[in-house]
Amino acid sequence: MWFNSWEFFLFLPAVLAVYYVLTRRAQNIWLIAASYFFYGWWDWRFLSLIILSTTVDYLVSHYIARSQVEAQKKLGLYLSLSLNLGLLATFKYFNFFVDNFIALGATIGLDFDTPVLRLLPPVGISFYTFQTLSYTIDVYRGRQRPADSYIDFALFVTYFPQLVAGPIERASKLLPQIESKRHVSVWMIQTGVFLILIGLFKKVVIADTAGVRVDKIFADPAAMSSLDLWRGMILFSLQIYGDFSGYSNIARGVSRLFGIELSENFLTPYFSKSITEFWRRWHVSLSAWLRDYLYIPLGGNRKGTVNTYRNLMLTMLIGGFWHGASWAFIVWGGFHGAYLAIHKFWLESNWHLKSGQSGVIRRTVFNWLKILLVFHLVSFTWIFFRASDFASALDYISGLFSFRGDFNFRSIAVPAILLMVLFPIEWMQYRKDDLMNFLSLPSLIRGVMYAGMFVSIILLSGNEVPFIYFQF
């Protein structure tokens, strides 16, 4: 069930109508039932994986908390890691490893010409796996108490607004809201509806409009001019941002209608002046997860420069592989690891001190040049994210720099229009790092803005295009 589907807009009011008349405990049970229905809409059989993970992690967390011996605590932690990562590896990466094993055999003359079982990865398995893992790890570290109620913990794992594409919430933030009585104020409803409207606008008007053209360009890059390939690269940057940040806005808005606050997952990342800043603003919950549960345990920046670069690269390679079972995703992560290492080297040198510009105008120009550079560096890596495979990505890049075809001004019209439409929304948020900054505008301006968004959503909502990150 997609957030931008008619089924969801029938489902949500029905869930809210019952929710508002129940007590807290009954509300949690009702939300679990709604979440199972929401997830089971794709394939009810995969609910067994969520229930298994929920039950094991609930029991393991209490076992860890009760244990007085470190070896017993580690046993509980390893059990949780083995189960969750085992399920993730089996359902998401089984096909990848089998295919590469067969390819490796072929290179040395071995023909594994046997039928291979193909596994369909469950929707959102990467997201809820990371969320439950963070809970168990935090209990092991003594930073999180185990949930008293299985019902409350089950809702923490399955809460449908953020179940299939995040944000990846920490138990320290989400569990207390689930365990306590919730009050839905008029302000939460107003801001919730606003976030849903903004999210649908980004998804339907920005992402899906760009996506139609992106699909055509990436389907046959050899037939496209270099300018068209540059256009496709920029359009996909807009598509994936509008799609994923739009989803996050809708998730936060829907959640506010239930009196539960979710984390902001995007902080205007395309205004970043460095790759490091980009990863503080893009997919914030995943960046924080990789930092706290991977980069820092690997040693972070505590064991010398070389190890720091290694840890950055390993973290981003694993982050790329988390996104998908493909060499293209690994290369995407490798590029970002290299970007981060280069930026860190730059900061630790004296060169960056010489690059500063004095004066307001010169400093402003220099900052915008950095924003444009980071945007294009990130956009270049999105080619590996969007291409069907690694070879297709290389073909696309080859055409990108072949300078073939003629310049056609109309080719840049759609990207320019979408950028002009998106820019005011992003700028309003960027000024104070708060999307609610819109609500400070005069009522007349807000009314015109809301009407324009609503009408454009209706006019451009011909297709229910799935959210890109649902595949992860």
N, C-alpha and C positions, 0 to 999 in steps of 0.2 A: 504494500500500500504506500504510494508516494504522497508526500506532503502536498504536491500540486495536483492531486487527483480529486475527482468528484466524490469518490468513495471516502476519502479522508474528511472532506467537508460535510459528510453525513455522519461519519464516525465520531468526530470530535464533539459536536454539540450533544450527541447522545451520551457520551461518556461524562461530559461536564454536567449535564442535567441530573444525572444520578449522583455524581460526586458531591455536589453542593448540599445534598440533603442527608449525607451520611456522617457518622462520627469518624474520628481520625483513624481508628483501627479498621473500620469498615471501608473507609476511603482507600487505605493501603491495599486491602484485599481486592477491592474493585479495580484499582489501578494495575495490579498484577494481572488480573483477568483481562483487562483491556490491552495490556502490553503483550500478553501471550497471543491474543487475537490479532493484534497489529503485526507482530512478527510472523505468526503462523499464516498470515495472508499469502506470503510468498511460498512457504513450504512448511507445513505443520510438523513434519518429521524432524526438522532441525531444532525444534523446541526441546527435544530430549537432551541435546548437547548443553543448552543453557541451564536446564534443570540439573543436569549432572554436575556442571561446573559450580553452580550455586550451592548445591548440597555439600559437595566435597570441601569447598572453600569455607563454608560456614562451620563445618565440623572441624576442619583443620585449624582455623583461627582460634577456636576455643581450646583445642589440644595444645597449640603453641602457648597460649596465654596461661594455661594451667601448669605447663611443664616447668620444672625447676632446673633441669639439666640441659645444658646447651646442645648436646647431641640430639636430645628429643625434639628441641625446638627446630633444629636443622632438618630433622627427619620430616616434620610436618611441613616445613617450607619446601623441601625437595619434592614432597608428594604433590603439593599444589602446583609447583613449577612443572613437574613431569606431566601431570594431567593436562593442564591448560596449554602448555607449549606443545605437548604431544598431539592434542586435538587440532591445534592451529597448524602444526606441521603436516598432519595427515590430510586434512581437508583443503588446505590452501596451497601446500607446496609438494604434495605427493606427485602430481602430474609433472611438475617442473623437474623434480629429481629423476623420475623415470625417463622422461624425454631426453634429458642430458646424459643419463646413463646409456641409453640406446645410441645416442649420437656419438658418445665416446667409444662405444664398442665398434661402431661402423668405421671410425677412423683407424682402428687397429685391425680391421678385417673381420670382425665378429658381427654376424647378422642375427640380432635378436628378433626374429620374425614371429612373434607370439602375440596373441591378443592381450591388450593392456586395459585394466580397469581404469575408467576415467571418473574422477570424483568432482562433483559440483561443490564449490566452496559456499558455505552458508553466508547469507547477507550479514555484513557487519561483524564477522567473527573476530577480526583484528581489534576492533574497538572494545567490545565487551571483555575480551581476553585480557587486554592491557588494564582495563578498569579493575577486574577482579584480582589480577596479579598485584597491582599497587596496594590494594587492601591487605592482602596476605603478607606482603613484604613489610608494610608499615606495622602490622601487628607483630611480626617477628622482630622488628627494630624497636618495639616498645613505643611507637609514636601514635598508635591507634588501638583503642580498646575493641575487643570483638563485639559485634552486634548482639544484643540480648535476644532479639526476636528473629526467628527465621523468616517471618513474613516481611519484616522491615528490610532485612538483608536481601531477600529475593527482589524486592522493589528497587533497591539500590542497583542491582545487577541488570534488571529488565526494564527500567523506567523508559517508556516508549518514546518520549520526545528526543532523547539522546542515545537510544539503544543502538541504532545501526550506523550512525556517522558522527557520534560525539556531540559535544565535547567530552573528552575522557575525564570524568570527574573523580576527584579524590574523596575517599570515604569521610575524611575530616570535614569536608564542606557539605556533601550531599546527605550523608546519613543523619546528622542532627536535624535536618529539615524534615526528613522522613519520619524520624522518631518523635517529633514534637507536633503539637497542634498547630495547624496552619490557618492563617487568616488571609482571605483574598480581598484586598481593598479595591476601591474604585480606581485608584492610581495604578495598581498592578494590572487591572483589566485594560485600562486605557493604554498603558505602555506595552502591554502584551499584544494588543491588536495592532498597535503601531509597528512593533517588531515583525509581526507576521506580514503586514503590508509591505514593509521595506524588503523583507526576505523574498516574498513572491515577486516583487518588482525586479530584484536582482536576478532571480532565477528565470522568470518568464521573459522579461524584456531584454535583459543584458545577456545572460548565459545562453538561453535557447536561441535568441536571434543570432548570436555569434556562432553557436553550435551548428546551425544549418550550413553555414558557409565553411566552417572548419571541417565538417565531415566530407564535403565535396573536395576540398583542397588536399586533405590527407589521404583520400581514397586513391588518388592518382597524381602524386606529386611530379612524376616525370612529364606529365602533360601541361604542367603549370609554368608560368614565367617566374623568374626570380622574385619579382615584385609581388606576385600572388603568394609565393611561399613565405615571404616576409609578412604579408598580410595575414596568412593563416597562422603564423607563429604569434603575432600580436593578438589576433582574435581568440586563439586558444587561451592565452594569458587572461584575457577578459572573461572568457567562458568559465574557466575553472575557478576563478576568483568569485565571479557572480554566482556560480552554482554552489560552491562550498560555503562561502560566507552567507549566501542567501539561506541555505539550509540551517546554518547556525543561528541566524536571526529568527527563523521560523521556530526552531527548537526552543530558543529562549522565550519567545513570545508565547508559544503554547504552554510552556512550563509555568510562566507567570499566571496563566489562567487557573492553574492548580495551586498557586501560592508557593511555588518552589522556584528558587533562583538558580539558574545555571551560569556557568562561567562564560565570559566573553572570549570567543575563540579567534577573532580577527581584529587587529588594531591597525587598520589602513596600511597593510604591508607594502603596497606599491609606492608609498611615500618614504620608504626606507632609504637611508643614505649609505648603508653598508650591508653586506650579506649577514653579518652578525645581528644587526638591527632587524633585518628581514625576518630572521628566525625567532626574534622576540615578538614579532607582530603576526606572523603567518602560523596558523594552526597551533595556537599558543599552548593548548593542553597537551598536544603530542610533543612539542618542543620541550616543555617542562618535564614530561614523562621521560623522554630520552636523556635529558640532563640528569635528573635525580636518580633514575634506576639503571642507567647504562654508563653515561659519560663520567659521572663522579665515582661510581664503584670501580670503573676501569683505572682510576687515578686522576682523572680531570687534568688540571694544570699543575698538580702538586709534585710531579716527578721529573721535572726538566722539560726543556723545549721540545726535544725530539719525541718524547713520550706524549706530550700534549698534542702535537700534530698527529701522531698515531691514533690517539684516543678520539680526536675530532673525526678523523677519516673512518675509523671503525664504527663510530656512532652513526655517522651519516650513511655509510654503506648498509648497516643493519636497518636504519630508518628507511632507506630506499627499498630494501627487500621486504620490509613490513608492508609497504604499499602494494606489492604485487610480486608474483612468482615469475619473474622475467629478468633477463640480463639487462634489458633497457632500464628497468627501475633501479637496478644495482648501479648502473652507470650514472643515472640521474643522481643517486645519492653520492657517488664518488665525485661528481662535479661539485656538489655543494660542500663536501668535505674538503676538497681542494680550495674552493673559494674561501671557506672559513679559515683554513690554515694560512693562505696567502694574506688575508686581512689581518690575522693575528701577527704574522711576521711584519706586516706594514706598521702596525701599531707599536710593535716593540723596537722598530728602527727609528732613526731620527728623520727619515724621509717625510713622514706624515706631518711633522712639525713645520717643515719647509713648505708644505702644500697649502697651509692656511692662508686665507686672504683677509686683508684688513678692509674696513669700510663696509657699510651696510649693503650697498648695491653689489659690490664685488663678492661679498660673502653669500648673498642671496643667489647670485648667478652660479657660484661654485657649488652651492648646495643643490640647486636644480640639476646641474650637470651630473652630480653624484647620484641623484635620484634616477635620472635617465639611464645612467650606466648600469646601476643595480637592476633596474627594470628589464633592460635588454639582456643582461647576464642571466637573470632568472628565466626570462622568456625563452632564451636559447635552450636551457635545460628542459623546459616543458616539452620540447620536441620528443625527447626520449619517453616522457610520460604519456604522450598522446599517440605516438606511432604504434602500429600493430605489433612490431617486434624491433629488435636491435638493427637488423639489416635495413628495414624500412626507414628507421631514424637516420642512418648514415646516408641513404639515398636522398632523403629530404634535405639534409645539411649540404650535401654535394650540390644540389640544385639551388640552394639558398645563395651560395657564393659563386654560382656559374655566370651570373649576370646575363642570363638569356631572356629573350623577349623584350617587348617595348614597354615604355612607361605609359600607364593609363591612369589619368587622374581619378577616374571613377573607382579604381581599385582601392583607393584609400578612403573613400567616402564613408563606408559603413564603420570601419574602425574609428574614424574621426568622430562620427555622430555618437557612437556608443561611449567613447571617452568623454565627450562633452556632456552627455546625459549622466554618466556616473560621477564625474568630477565634483559637482556640487555636493553630492551625498558624502563622498569621501572627505572632502575638505571640511565640511561641517563637523564630522567626527574627528578628523585629525587635529583640529584646532584645540580641542580639550580632551582628546582620547576618550570621547564619550558620545555614542550615537544619540543619546537622549538630548544632546545639544540642540537637536531640531525642535524640541518642545519649547525652547525659549524664543522661537520666532513668533512674530505677531500672528494672531488667529487667522486673519485674512490670507496671509502668505501660506500658512500651514494648510488651510482649507483648499486653496488652489493646488498646492503640491499633492495633497491626498487625492483630490479628484483626478489630477493628471495621472498619478500612479494607478489608480483603480481602473480608469478607462483604458490605459495602455495595457494593463494586465488582461482585461477582458478581450481587447482587440487582438492580442498576440498569443492567446492561450489555446491555440488550435490543437497542439500536441501535448500529451503528458510525457515529456522527456524525463527519463529516470535521472536522479541525481548521480553525478559521477562517482562520488565517494561511497555510494551504497555498495559498490563492488568490493570494497576493502573491508 
